[in-house]
Amino acid sequence: MNRNIFLLSIFITTLAGFSGCKDELSDINKNPNEATVPQPAYLLTSTIRTASDQYWGVTNNMGSSLLFVQHWAMVQYTDPDRYVFTPNSFTSGWSSWYATCIAQLKTINSLGEASGNNNYQGVSLVLQAWVYSLLTETYGDIPYSQANSITEYLTPVYDSQEDVYKGLLNDLKQAQTLLKVDGPAISGDVIYNGNILNWKKLANSLRLRLALRIADRLPATTQTVINEIQQEGSGYISSNAENAKLDYQDAPYQNPVYLSFFTRQDYRISKTIVDKLFELNDPRLPVYATPTTIPSTQLYIGLSNGLTTSEASNIGFDNVSLPGAYFRAVKAPSVIISNAEVLFFLAEASSRGFIQDDAATLYKNAIRASLGQYGIGTVATEQYINQPSITFDPINYKKSIGEQKWIALFGQGLEAFSEWRRLDYPQLVPAKTGVLGGKIPVRFLYPGTEQSLNGVNYKAAVSHQGVDALTTKLWFDVN
């Protein structure tokens, strides 16, 4: 990774957000110490870092979605693990993804168009699709068609989740036509270091993800998209070397999980996933969990989700396992989408009849890719896959794929949260002292600022989607 680009990127400002007074306010807010014409390379690095920090950090990952899917649990200050949130709890991702990431990506697109560099345009659209997908899969209906166009839409409307998905699928299709392997070079790419073929594979992989996300609602659209991807021919992410991820660096560019544990010790691994890994003799257990500090008859001990603060304090820090050192390392990667996830999607596509490949083989290869991602050897991998408990069930493919994907997505809270809601597996038991009447959250609350700054459109979205509550199901979440 080019650390100089990271250093320069901190001087790149957020361009347009949601509030302000059009041209006059834009002029007033100009910083005389900033470059008049920002450079796409610096913006690209800055945007990837900002988006990944939000995706992998506390508010949207450790302190919410990782708790909901019971990968992690809280050992102190346990309110989030009991689903105690307010509209102010979820402001960080909304603000950063819109006001910084989407704004900067649209600037990259404009700069690429002005300079004739279509590869910057394509990369910008791929990353926009990823960021918008994070927003819609956490909140539901969101500003999309009018987002970050402050000179035209001071208060943008909320598009339905269905329309957002259709728009993102088209954006990724357009990105694919813009990305040219023999086209102009790009800089500032801290995911693939300018390898445009890998960006084309990422575009297809994200398009496959979104197509499967809506398969229960719009199966004909899913089929059309998969056919188009196959006809396009660039393929999908097909090895762990092609995983889309940001590899963090030393200070000041550390992984946000590392930074959190550097100052606090709020989190432990959930008992739910530890118990499942023990049940399956899963060789990823030593990667996902750390031995307890106090010796016991069991080396790895998970913490029940949703304890009160006093209950968690009585258990103590040393009697339950931390998440694995791999995930707490300073340079641990932020994974956007992996080979394993793509293979699970293809196994599902086969199970649904969208493609003709063998679903059981794709399912096994997905597990192999997940174990290979953590350096687990061939012998241990094959022993694991050949257990009867791992056998693929074509009748209940959602259970087979859902449970193994849940394990494979450990640490990727937002993606695991989306897939758990969509596939309905594993069947999780709500937090012990949860405040939602025996339910687990299925969305985030809209930020409180939306009610004051964009109130009319916020109310219209709530009227269309349902009450602004943690328990209101999103459009893609059918069952």
Order of alpha helices (4+ residues) and beta strands (2+ residues): alpha-alpha-alpha-alpha-beta-alpha-alpha-alpha-alpha-alpha-alpha-beta-alpha-beta-alpha-alpha-alpha-alpha-beta-alpha-alpha-alpha-alpha-alpha-alpha-alpha
